[in-house]
Amino acid sequence: MKKSLTLFITSIFLIASLFAEESYKFKVSSPAGAPSLALASLAQENPEDYTYVAAEAIAAEFAGAKADFIIAPINAGAKLFKMGKSTYKLAAVVTWGNLYFASQKKDFKLKDIKKSGVTLFGENTINASVALFSLEKNKLKAKTVNYLGSAQATQALLLSDENAIVLTAEPALTAAKLKNPKITLYSLNELYKKATGFDGYAQAGLFVKAETADSYGPEVADFLKKAEESCAKCSKDVPSVSKAALALEILPNEKIAEKAIPLCNIRFMRAKEAKNQVEATANVDIKQYGGELPKEDFYY
């Protein structure tokens, strides 16, 4: 009888622990492409818990509030939070600028932008604003500025027009450079650092739903530690992140993955530690943040 009771109690504890473990299985949403690389190592372990959406669907992800964590442009998350359309708080900055000026012109230098102009992507976006701000602060104001709809569009122009100077993004740039090794690139981050002193701008963040943080505080803390480790692998263990990215179909092939991942500038920094850098980015074009700096309660 005593043995049966012991087995019964043990079974109860095992079942309870299984249900508890299931309860804390977080759901994560991310735009496909460079931002999703930040958590690729984690996603490979439990791919069923990760959803990849088009960039234009991120606002709907915030509104739907089905995911516990969302990777998204920081300004988008800040604007929705300010408007009361999101309860997601910024937990960490995970990407710091994956944009580059590029051209296949012979002996291309950034000063050529002053004479030839530049083609950016995403008019009236924080990325375009940071690019123009960085050029102007470095006395490289473009003669003309044109816009296309996406990094893929500027990549196509880069490949088709030998005189074009464009702003494009990783991993599209690496794919273009593999097709045409004559392409020369310059990091937008280097210009931004000269203008502000900060090593990259606060581009994409990892957001946590307030309800999740309130209900599962210790589990959220544990997840953030794992997220930090996953981000660190993007610079310390590129081959393993590359394999994860291929398995998840984030990137098309190993050659692009191993060259592009280090250029995506993925680095984990807790939100409150990154506040000054978030505000510096916001001040480049405050309307992209809803007209004012995020309040203290935006930071987890």
N, C-alpha and C positions, 0 to 999 in steps of 0.2 A: 504493500500500500504506500509506504514511504517512498519507494523507488518510483512508483507511478506518479505520485504527487510531484516529485522532483522533475520528472520528464515533462509533466504537464506545465509546470511553471517555466521551465526552460523553453518549451515551445512557444508559450505566450510571449516571452521576452524576444525570441527570434522573430516572431511575426510582427511584434510591435516595432522592432528595429528596422525590419524591411519596409514597413509602411512609413516610418519616419524618414528613411533614406529616400523613398519615392517622393515624399512631400517636398524635399529640398532640391529637386532636380530642376535647375533653372533653365528657362527658355531665353534664347539670345537671338536678336535680329541684327542684321548688318547689311549695308549696301555691298553688292558684289564688287570685287576689285581690290585695290590697295588697302582700304581700311580693314577689310576682313582678314588680312594677313596677321593683324595684331593678335587675334585669338585662334589662328589656324591650328596651332599645336593642341589646344584644348578641344577644338571642334572635331579634330580627327578622332579623338577618343569617344565622343558621343555625338556623331553627326546628326542624329535625329533631333537633337535639342537646338540646332542652329538653323536659322532661316536666312536666305540671302535674297534681297529685294533690289529692284531698280532704285537709283538715287531719288527719283521723283516720287517714290512711294514711301519715303521715310516719314513724312508728316503724318501719313495714314497709320504708320506703325506706332507713332507716339499717341495718336488719337485712339487707336484700338486698344492700347494698353494690355495686350496679351503677353508681350515679352517681359521678362524680369529685367533684362539688360538690353540696351540698344546702342550700337555704335553709329554715330551720326556726326555731321558737321556741327561744331559747337554753337555756331551762331543760330542754326536752325533750332536746336534744342533750347537755347536761351530765349529766343523769340517766342516759341510756343509756350514755354514756362511762364514768361511774363504776361502772355495773353490769357493765361488760365486754361489753355488747351492741352496741357501736359502736366503730369505730376512727377516726371522724371528729373532727377537731379544729376548734375555732373559729378561722377565719381573719380574720373581720371582723364587726362589728355593722353591719347595714344599715338596720334600721328602729328608730325610737325612740319609738313610741307613736302609734297612729292612733285612739285612743279619745276619745270626747267625751260629756259629759253633755248631754242635750237634752230639750226639752219644747216643746209648742205653747201652754202656758199664757201668758196675757197678762202681760207684765212679769216673766217668769221670771227668778229670781235663784238662785244656788247655795244661799243660805241657806234656800230653800224646802224643800230636802232634809231639813233638821232637823225640819220639821213634817209633810211629806208622805211621806217615805220615797223609796226609789229602787228601780228594777228593773235588775239587772245581768244579764249573760249569762256562762255558764260558771262554775258553782259549783265551788269548790276548784281554781281555776286561778290562775296568776300575774297575769293581767290583772285578775281580780276582787280579788285581794289588794292589788295596787297601787292600785286605785280606793278600796278601803276605808281603806287606810293613808293615802292622800293626803287623803281627807275628814277623817279623824280628826285628823291633824297640823295641819290648817287649821281645826280646831274646827267642823267641819261634819258631825259624826257623824250618820248617817241615823237617823230615827225607826224605820223598818222597812226591811228589805232582802229583796227577792224575786229569784228567779232564773228566767231562761229559757235555752233551750239554745244560742242563737246570736245573733249581731249582727243577722241577718235577722229573728229573732223579736222582738227589742227594737225594731227599726225598724218592724215591723208594729204593735206596741203603740203606739209613738210616733204613728203616723198615725191609729190608730183611737180612741185615748183622749185627749181634749183635756186631761185632768188628769194624765196619766202623766208621770213624770220617769224617764228611762232612761239607761243607758250603752249607747252603740252605737259602731260603728266605720265608718271610711271604707273603701270608697266607698259603703256602704249609707246613711250619713247624708246625703251629697250627693244621692243619689237621692230620699230622703225630703223633703229641703228643696226640691227642684225641684217636688215634688208639692204641698207646703204651705210657702210662703214665710214663714208665721208662726212656724215653728220657730226657737227660739233655742238656740244651742249654746255650751258652755264646754269648753275643752280640759283634759283630765285632766293633760296635760304641765305646764300652768301651775301647777296645784296641787302636782304632784310636785316641780317646781323650787323652789317656796316651802318645801317640806318638806325637801328634800335639797341644794339648790344645783345639782343637775345638770339640764341642759337636755334633758329627756326620759329615759325609762328604757330599759334594754337589752332590747328586745322580740324581734326576730328577727335571726338571724345567718347568715352564709355559712360553711358548713363544708366542709373539704377532707378527702378520704379520705387517711389516713396513707400508704397504699401509693402513691397517686398522687403525693403530695408527695415521697416518698422517690425515686421513679423519674423524675419529671419536674420537678425543682425549678425550673429556669429558666423552663419553660413555665408552671408554676403562678404564679410571680412576675409573668410577663407578663399572665396572665389576671387576676390581682388588680388590676393597674394598669388594665386595661380595665374591670373591675367598678367600680372607683372612679370612672372617667369616666362610666360608665353611671348610677351613683347621683347624680353631680353634675348630670346633665341633668334629674333630677326636680325640681330647683329652678331651674336656669339655662336650661333649654330645654324647658319643659312641652309646647309644641305637638308637638315631635318625639317625645317619650315618649308623648304621647296617641295619635299616629298608630301608633306601635309597639304600644301596648296594644290598639288597635282591630283591627289586623292579626292580632294573636295571640289575639284574642277574650278578653282578660283583663278588659276593661271593655265595657259594652254600647253606649255612644255617645259622641260627641265632647264633648257638653255636660257629661256626668257626669265624663268623663276630665279635662278641663281644670280643672274646679273641685275635683275630689277629689285629684288627684295632689299638689298642694302641701300638702294637709292630712294626707297619709300620713306625713310626717316621715321621709323617706328620706335617710339620710346615711351615708356610708362611713367607718368608723373601724377601723383595724387592731386585731386582738384584744388584743395586748399593751398598746396605748395605751388601750384601753377597759376594761382589767381592773378598775380601781377602780369604774367605773360598772356593770359586770357584777356585781361583788360587792355594791354598794349595792342593786341590784335583787334579788339573791338573798337578802339579809338581810331584805327585806320579808317573805318567807315561805320560809324555808330548806328546808322539806319539799318544795317544788316543785322543788328542785335536788338531791333525794336525801338531804337531811339535813345537808349540809355544803357549804362553798364548793368550787368546782372547783379541782383541783390545777394546778400549774404546767404539767404536760404536756398539759393540755386546750387550752392556747392555742398556736396555730401561729405 
